[in-house]
Amino acid sequence: MRVFITGGTGVIGTPVVAELLGAGHTVTALARSDASAAGAEAAGADVLRGGLADLDVLRAGAEQADGVIHLAFSNDFSSPEAVARSIDEEAAALGALGDALVGTGRPLVTVSGTPFAPGRLATEDDPLPTEGIVAGRGRSVNRVLELASRGVRTSAVRLPRTVHHEGKGGFAGLLTDIARRTGVSGYPGDGAQRWPAVHAIDAAVLFRLALEKAPAGTAWHAVNDEGDAVADIAAVIGRRLGVPVQSVPEESFGPLGPVFAMDQPATSAHTRGALGWEPTHPRLLQDLENIQP
């Protein structure tokens, strides 16, 4: 299959490209910068130059492919306004990709976070939030899945709070960055809130499976750890960096403070059974031992 991918040189995209190529697919990666283009080419992918705002480029990439995987996101969480701009940019990009595939029966795999289910593990059947600071991404994903009725084999891989690799990535990576900057490994509240996690290489396998065989209009959970307590995550970070571990005000985490404070465990039982996905790489707390002081 000829696959067009956005975000193919990031923490998640790099192993996705490797997984696709290893399975015999050919890959064309969207690349905005010279460094991204060089990285994609070194991995064995072809390159289409452009960014998420280049809608004509996105349409062309999708039209020339047998399937599309969308991963790119600006990840600017510096302010609510910056988050809104990132979400609007992604929404327009997904609209362009989807329009190019209408009536073709080709797969379009997009990405979201796992949903919130008060008092229990979130499942693949739970809806994405459509209110709140990052809920615009949920609305975009819902619009993509609705394209199933217009001849696109759409699916969404829901990623947990932390997609990690060698101690880096995701919300745990943000906690590590904050700890390096402030000298404190902090967590909001009592730290009992749980975050799900998955190794990036395991997540990459699920993206390939969704591309190859997910039915139209379906959602899947890339979850290995169903929920690690944030205090436990902060404890490993603090020990590895040699800094104190303590509760800090929710406001210390900026616009993501309310999200960081939420208890949001999730399961992938249906995904494993239906698609035959089985994670094999280290879990989060073990992988965080790779953090360098």
Secondary structure as UniProt FT lines:
FT   STRAND          2..6
FT   TURN            8..9
FT   TURN            11..12
FT   HELIX           13..22
FT   TURN            23..24
FT   STRAND          26..31
FT   HELIX           34..43
FT   STRAND          46..49
FT   TURN            52..53
FT   HELIX           55..63
FT   STRAND          67..70
FT   HELIX           80..101
FT   TURN            102..103
FT   STRAND          107..113
FT   TURN            118..119
FT   TURN            124..125
FT   TURN            133..134
FT   HELIX           135..146
FT   HELIX           147..150
FT   STRAND          153..159
FT   STRAND          162..165
FT   TURN            166..167
FT   HELIX           170..182
FT   STRAND          185..188
FT   TURN            189..190
FT   STRAND          194..199
FT   HELIX           200..213
FT   TURN            216..217
FT   STRAND          218..221
FT   STRAND          225..229
FT   HELIX           230..241
FT   STRAND          245..248
FT   HELIX           250..256
FT   HELIX           257..260
FT   HELIX           269..275
FT   HELIX           284..287
FT   HELIX           288..290
//
